[in-house]
């Protein structure tokens, strides 16, 4: 365990002004006809959980380019009308950290197809399987559905969320 974070129990225990993530990544949620396209992740961080498609940025990519590429790779569809919704920072007690930008899309081309990375799953917006998702999703996904732009900080010990703060920000900030 990374001793820097072994004793962390609250958001205030971290110097967020100087915090740096091990990885930068994206999540992109296709919301179409009052349903959301999710995946059951087959490998990597969160394997076995239901989540949105996404992954790490490649060298030279913008956040939006990475979000679209990841959906294409994981589900063989191209999201359309993509917009950024939020920004999340996760610190794990084992020392791992990830900075995530969240996007949504209102349409797509192609047919959602199972790949080595993910199984596609459609759910009604009011019927998400939160019990099979990361603990933070139930906090910020409703903000995305409501059209709010959000930011969040989270501390996790494995799969367990031990502290968090989520706020709303104006659409004019960030991008």
Secondary structure, DSSP 8 states (H G I E B T S, - for coil): --HHHHT--SGGGS-TTS---SEEEEEEEEEETTEEEEEEE-SSTTTTSEE-EEEE--TT--HHHHHHHHHHHHHSEEEEEEEEEEEEEEEETTS-EEEEEEEEEEEEEE-----SSEEEEEEETT---GGGS-TTHHHHHHHHHTT-EEEEEEEEETTEEEEEEEEEE-TTS--
